[in-house]
Amino acid sequence: MGVDGSQSQSSVGELLTELSRDVSRLVRQEVELAKAELRQEVKKTGKVGGLFGGSALAGYMTLLFLSIAAWWGLANVMDQGWAALIVAGVWAVIGVFLFAAGRAQGRRITGLRQTTATVREVPGALKPGPDHKGER
């Protein structure tokens, strides 16, 4: 080390440059990881949306068939009201099945697990480890 401490300043400057570069690289990697995880979760969410859409369609069909069954009925076999309830019951069962399938798929959406885990590790990674004992 020189009398004016220039070697010490040089190594601190290099360390800061390296730290800045590492933090920048870490941030870029975390952003890429978040993008990849988000794409996966969007696909799962799309499936859930489709299943809930099917459930909504079944609900609509329930109302439609209630109206049609009430109008037409099965007057030759049974009372018109009972026939309407049977058709509506079938569509209600279909709606319940689609809703249950959508809810099960929705529970599989986990969020950005890996990104969250690695972001939590960042503060610990920036702390000096046991090898660096605060040399002066």
Contact map, one row per residue, 1 for C-alpha under 8 A:
1110111100000000000000000000000000000000000000000000000000000000000000000000000000000000000000000000000000000000000000000000000000000000
1111111000000000000000000000000000000000000000000000000000000000000000000000000000000000000000000000000000000000000000000000000000000000
1111110000000000000000000000000000000000000000000000000000000000000000000000000000000000000000000000000000000000000000000000000000000000
0111110000000000000000000000000000000000000000000000000000000000000000000000000000000000000000000000000000000000000000000000000000000000
1111111110000000000000000000000000000000000000000000000000000000000000000000000000000000000000000000000000000000000000000000000000000000
1111111111000000000000000000000000000000000000000000000000000000000000000000000000000000000000000000000000000000000000000000000000000000
1100111111100000000000000000000000000000000000000000000000000000000000000000000000000000000000000000000000000000000000000000000000000000
1000111111110000000000000000000000000000000000000000000000000000000000000000000000000000000000000000000000000000000000000000000000000000
0000111111111000000000000000000000000000000000000000000000000000000000000000000000000000000000000000000000000000000000000000000000000000
0000011111111100000000000000000000000000000000000000000000000000000000000000000000000000000000000000000000000000000000000000000000000000
0000001111111110000000000000000000000000000000000000000000000000000000000000000000000000000000000000000000000000000000000000000000000000
0000000111111111000000000000000000000000000000000000000000000000000000000000000000000000000000000000000000000000000000000000000000000000
0000000011111111100000000000000000000000000000000000000000000000000000000000000000000000000000000000000000000000000000000000000000000000
0000000001111111110000000000000000000000000000000000000000000000000000000000000000000000000000000000000000000000000000000000000000000000
0000000000111111111000000000000000000000000000000000000000000000000000000000000000000000000000000000000000000000000000000000000000000000
0000000000011111111100000000000000000000000000000000000000000000000000000000000000000000000000000000000000000000000000000000000000000000
0000000000001111111110000000000000000000000000000000000000000000000000000000000000000000000000000000000000000000000000000000000000000000
0000000000000111111111000000000000000000000000000000000000000000000000000000000000000000000000000000000000000000000000000000000000000000
0000000000000011111111100000000000000000000000000000000000000000000000000000000000000000000000000000000000000000000000000000000000000000
0000000000000001111111110000000000000000000000000000000000000000000000000000000000000000000000000000000000000000000000000000000000000000
0000000000000000111111111000000000000000000000000000000000000000000000000000000000000000000000000000000000000000000000000000000000000000
0000000000000000011111111100000000000000000000000000000000000000000000000000000000000000000000000000000000000000000000000000000000000000
0000000000000000001111111110000000000000000000000000000000000000000000000000000000000000000000000000000000000000000000000000000000000000
0000000000000000000111111111000000000000000000000000000000000000000000000000000000000000000000000000000000000000000000000000000000000000
0000000000000000000011111111100000000000000000000000000000000000000000000000000000000000000000000000000000000000000000000000000000000000
0000000000000000000001111111110000000000000000000000000000000000000000000000000000000000000000000000000000000000000000000000000000000000
0000000000000000000000111111111000000000000000000000000000000000000000000000000000000000000000000000000000000000000000000000000000000000
0000000000000000000000011111111100000000000000000000000000000000000000000000000000000000000000000000000000000000000000000000000000000000
0000000000000000000000001111111110000000000000000000000000000000000000000000000000000000000000000000000000000000000000000000000000000000
0000000000000000000000000111111111000000000000000000000000000000000000000000000000000000000000000000000000000000001001100000000000000000
0000000000000000000000000011111111100000000000000000000000000000000000000000000000000000000000000000000000000000000000000000000000000000
0000000000000000000000000001111111110000000000000000000000000000000000000000000000000000000000000000000000000000000000000000000000000000
0000000000000000000000000000111111111000000000000000000000000000000000000000000000000000000000000000000000000000011000000000000000000000
0000000000000000000000000000011111111100000000000000000000000000000000000000000000000000000000000000000000000001001000000000000000000000
0000000000000000000000000000001111111110000000000000000000000000000000000000000000000000000000000000000000000000000000000000000000000000
0000000000000000000000000000000111111111000000000000000000000000000000000000000000000000000000000000000000000000000000000000000000000000
0000000000000000000000000000000011111111100000000000000000000000000000000000000000000000000000000000000000000011011000000000000000000000
0000000000000000000000000000000001111111110000000000000000000000000000000000000000000000000000000000000000000011000000000000000000000000
0000000000000000000000000000000000111111111000000000000000000000000000000000000000000000000000000000000000000000000000000000000000000000
0000000000000000000000000000000000011111111100000000000000000000000000000000000000000000000000000000000000000000000000000000000000000000
0000000000000000000000000000000000001111111110000000000000000000000000000000000000000000000000000000000000001111000000000000000000000000
0000000000000000000000000000000000000111111111000000000000000000000000000000000000000000000000000000000000000000000000000000000000000000
0000000000000000000000000000000000000011111111100000000000000000000000000000000000000000000000000000000000000000000000000000000000000000
0000000000000000000000000000000000000001111111110000000000000000000000000000000000000000000000000000000011011000000000000000000000000000
0000000000000000000000000000000000000000111111111000000000000000000000000000000000000000000000000000000001001000000000000000000000000000
0000000000000000000000000000000000000000011111111100000000000000000000000000000000000000000000000000000000000000000000000000000000000000
0000000000000000000000000000000000000000001111111110000000000000000000000000000000000000000000000000010010000000000000000000000000000000
0000000000000000000000000000000000000000000111111111000000000000000000000000000000000000000000000000011011000000000000000000000000000000
0000000000000000000000000000000000000000000011111111100000000000000000000000000000000000000000000000010000000000000000000000000000000000
0000000000000000000000000000000000000000000001111111110000000000000000000000000000000000000000000000010000000000000000000000000000000000
0000000000000000000000000000000000000000000000111111111000000000000000000000000000000000000000000110110000000000000000000000000000000000
0000000000000000000000000000000000000000000000011111111100000000000000000000000000000000000000000110010000000000000000000000000000000000
0000000000000000000000000000000000000000000000001111111110000000000000000000000000000000000000000000000000000000000000000000000000000000
0000000000000000000000000000000000000000000000000111111111000000000000000000000000000000000000100100000000000000000000000000000000000000
0000000000000000000000000000000000000000000000000011111111100000000000000000000000000000000001110110000000000000000000000000000000000000
0000000000000000000000000000000000000000000000000001111111110000000000000000000000000000000000100000000000000000000000000000000000000000
0000000000000000000000000000000000000000000000000000111111111000000000000000000000000000000000000000000000000000000000000000000000000000
0000000000000000000000000000000000000000000000000000011111111100000000000000000000000000001101100000000000000000000000000000000000000000
0000000000000000000000000000000000000000000000000000001111111110000000000000000000000000001100100000000000000000000000000000000000000000
0000000000000000000000000000000000000000000000000000000111111111000000000000000000000000000000000000000000000000000000000000000000000000
0000000000000000000000000000000000000000000000000000000011111111100000000000000000000000001000000000000000000000000000000000000000000000
0000000000000000000000000000000000000000000000000000000001111111110000000000000000000011101100000000000000000000000000000000000000000000
0000000000000000000000000000000000000000000000000000000000111111111000000000000000000001000000000000000000000000000000000000000000000000
0000000000000000000000000000000000000000000000000000000000011111111100000000000000000000000000000000000000000000000000000000000000000000
0000000000000000000000000000000000000000000000000000000000001111111110000000000000010011000000000000000000000000000000000000000000000000
0000000000000000000000000000000000000000000000000000000000000111111111000000000000011011000000000000000000000000000000000000000000000000
0000000000000000000000000000000000000000000000000000000000000011111111100000000000010000000000000000000000000000000000000000000000000000
0000000000000000000000000000000000000000000000000000000000000001111111111000000000010000000000000000000000000000000000000000000000000000
0000000000000000000000000000000000000000000000000000000000000000111111111100000110110010000000000000000000000000000000000000000000000000
0000000000000000000000000000000000000000000000000000000000000000011111111000000110110000000000000000000000000000000000000000000000000000
0000000000000000000000000000000000000000000000000000000000000000001111111000000100000000000000000000000000000000000000000000000000000000
0000000000000000000000000000000000000000000000000000000000000000000111111110000100000000000000000000000000000000000000000000000000000000
0000000000000000000000000000000000000000000000000000000000000000000111111110001110110000000000000000000000000000000000000000000000000000
0000000000000000000000000000000000000000000000000000000000000000000010011111111100100000000000000000000000000000000000000000000000000000
0000000000000000000000000000000000000000000000000000000000000000000000011111111100000000000000000000000000000000000000000000000000000000
0000000000000000000000000000000000000000000000000000000000000000000000000111111000000000000000000000000000000000000000000000000000000000
0000000000000000000000000000000000000000000000000000000000000000000000000111111000000000000000000000000000000000000000000000000000000000
0000000000000000000000000000000000000000000000000000000000000000000000000111111101100000000000000000000000000000000000000000000000000000
0000000000000000000000000000000000000000000000000000000000000000000000001111111111100000000000000000000000000000000000000000000000000000
0000000000000000000000000000000000000000000000000000000000000000000011111110011111110000000000000000000000000000000000000000000000000000
0000000000000000000000000000000000000000000000000000000000000000000011001000001111111000000000000000000000000000000000000000000000000000
0000000000000000000000000000000000000000000000000000000000000000000000000000011111111100000000000000000000000000000000000000000000000000
0000000000000000000000000000000000000000000000000000000000000000000011001100011111111110000000000000000000000000000000000000000000000000
0000000000000000000000000000000000000000000000000000000000000000111111001000000111111111000000000000000000000000000000000000000000000000
0000000000000000000000000000000000000000000000000000000000000000010000000000000011111111100000000000000000000000000000000000000000000000
0000000000000000000000000000000000000000000000000000000000000000000000000000000001111111110000000000000000000000000000000000000000000000
0000000000000000000000000000000000000000000000000000000000000100110010000000000000111111111000000000000000000000000000000000000000000000
0000000000000000000000000000000000000000000000000000000000000110110000000000000000011111111100000000000000000000000000000000000000000000
0000000000000000000000000000000000000000000000000000000000000100000000000000000000001111111110000000000000000000000000000000000000000000
0000000000000000000000000000000000000000000000000000000000000000000000000000000000000111111111000000000000000000000000000000000000000000
0000000000000000000000000000000000000000000000000000000001101100000000000000000000000011111111100000000000000000000000000000000000000000
0000000000000000000000000000000000000000000000000000000001100100000000000000000000000001111111110000000000000000000000000000000000000000
0000000000000000000000000000000000000000000000000000000000000000000000000000000000000000111111111000000000000000000000000000000000000000
0000000000000000000000000000000000000000000000000000001001000000000000000000000000000000011111111100000000000000000000000000000000000000
0000000000000000000000000000000000000000000000000000011101100000000000000000000000000000001111111110000000000000000000000000000000000000
0000000000000000000000000000000000000000000000000000001000000000000000000000000000000000000111111111000000000000000000000000000000000000
0000000000000000000000000000000000000000000000000000000000000000000000000000000000000000000011111111100000000000000000000000000000000000
0000000000000000000000000000000000000000000000000011011000000000000000000000000000000000000001111111110000000000000000000000000000000000
0000000000000000000000000000000000000000000000000011001000000000000000000000000000000000000000111111111000000000000000000000000000000000
0000000000000000000000000000000000000000000000000000000000000000000000000000000000000000000000011111111100000000000000000000000000000000
0000000000000000000000000000000000000000000000000010000000000000000000000000000000000000000000001111111110000000000000000000000000000000
0000000000000000000000000000000000000000000000111111000000000000000000000000000000000000000000000111111111000000000000000000000000000000
0000000000000000000000000000000000000000000000010000000000000000000000000000000000000000000000000011111111100000000000000000000000000000
0000000000000000000000000000000000000000000000000000000000000000000000000000000000000000000000000001111111110000000000000000000000000000
0000000000000000000000000000000000000000000100110000000000000000000000000000000000000000000000000000111111111000000000000000000000000000
0000000000000000000000000000000000000000000110010000000000000000000000000000000000000000000000000000011111111000000000000000000000000000
0000000000000000000000000000000000000000000000000000000000000000000000000000000000000000000000000000001111111100000000000000000000000000
0000000000000000000000000000000000000000000100000000000000000000000000000000000000000000000000000000000111111100000000000000000000000000
0000000000000000000000000000000000000000100110000000000000000000000000000000000000000000000000000000000011111110000000000000000000000000
0000000000000000000000000000000000000000100000000000000000000000000000000000000000000000000000000000000000111111100000000000000000000000
0000000000000000000000000000000000001100100000000000000000000000000000000000000000000000000000000000000000001111100000000000000000000000
0000000000000000000000000000000001001100100000000000000000000000000000000000000000000000000000000000000000000111111100000000000000000000
0000000000000000000000000000000000000000000000000000000000000000000000000000000000000000000000000000000000000111111110000000000000000000
0000000000000000000000000000000010001000000000000000000000000000000000000000000000000000000000000000000000000001111111000000000000000000
0000000000000000000000000000010011001000000000000000000000000000000000000000000000000000000000000000000000000001111111100000000000000000
0000000000000000000000000000000000000000000000000000000000000000000000000000000000000000000000000000000000000001111111110000000000000000
0000000000000000000000000000000000000000000000000000000000000000000000000000000000000000000000000000000000000000111111111000000000000000
0000000000000000000000000000010000000000000000000000000000000000000000000000000000000000000000000000000000000000011111111100000000000000
0000000000000000000000000000010000000000000000000000000000000000000000000000000000000000000000000000000000000000001111111100000000000000
0000000000000000000000000000000000000000000000000000000000000000000000000000000000000000000000000000000000000000000111111110000000000000
0000000000000000000000000000000000000000000000000000000000000000000000000000000000000000000000000000000000000000000011111111100000000000
0000000000000000000000000000000000000000000000000000000000000000000000000000000000000000000000000000000000000000000001111111110000000000
0000000000000000000000000000000000000000000000000000000000000000000000000000000000000000000000000000000000000000000000011111111000000000
0000000000000000000000000000000000000000000000000000000000000000000000000000000000000000000000000000000000000000000000001111111000000000
0000000000000000000000000000000000000000000000000000000000000000000000000000000000000000000000000000000000000000000000001111111100000000
0000000000000000000000000000000000000000000000000000000000000000000000000000000000000000000000000000000000000000000000000111111100000000
0000000000000000000000000000000000000000000000000000000000000000000000000000000000000000000000000000000000000000000000000011111110000000
0000000000000000000000000000000000000000000000000000000000000000000000000000000000000000000000000000000000000000000000000000111111111000
0000000000000000000000000000000000000000000000000000000000000000000000000000000000000000000000000000000000000000000000000000001111111000
0000000000000000000000000000000000000000000000000000000000000000000000000000000000000000000000000000000000000000000000000000000111111000
0000000000000000000000000000000000000000000000000000000000000000000000000000000000000000000000000000000000000000000000000000000111111000
0000000000000000000000000000000000000000000000000000000000000000000000000000000000000000000000000000000000000000000000000000000111111110
0000000000000000000000000000000000000000000000000000000000000000000000000000000000000000000000000000000000000000000000000000000111111110
0000000000000000000000000000000000000000000000000000000000000000000000000000000000000000000000000000000000000000000000000000000000011111
0000000000000000000000000000000000000000000000000000000000000000000000000000000000000000000000000000000000000000000000000000000000011111
0000000000000000000000000000000000000000000000000000000000000000000000000000000000000000000000000000000000000000000000000000000000000111
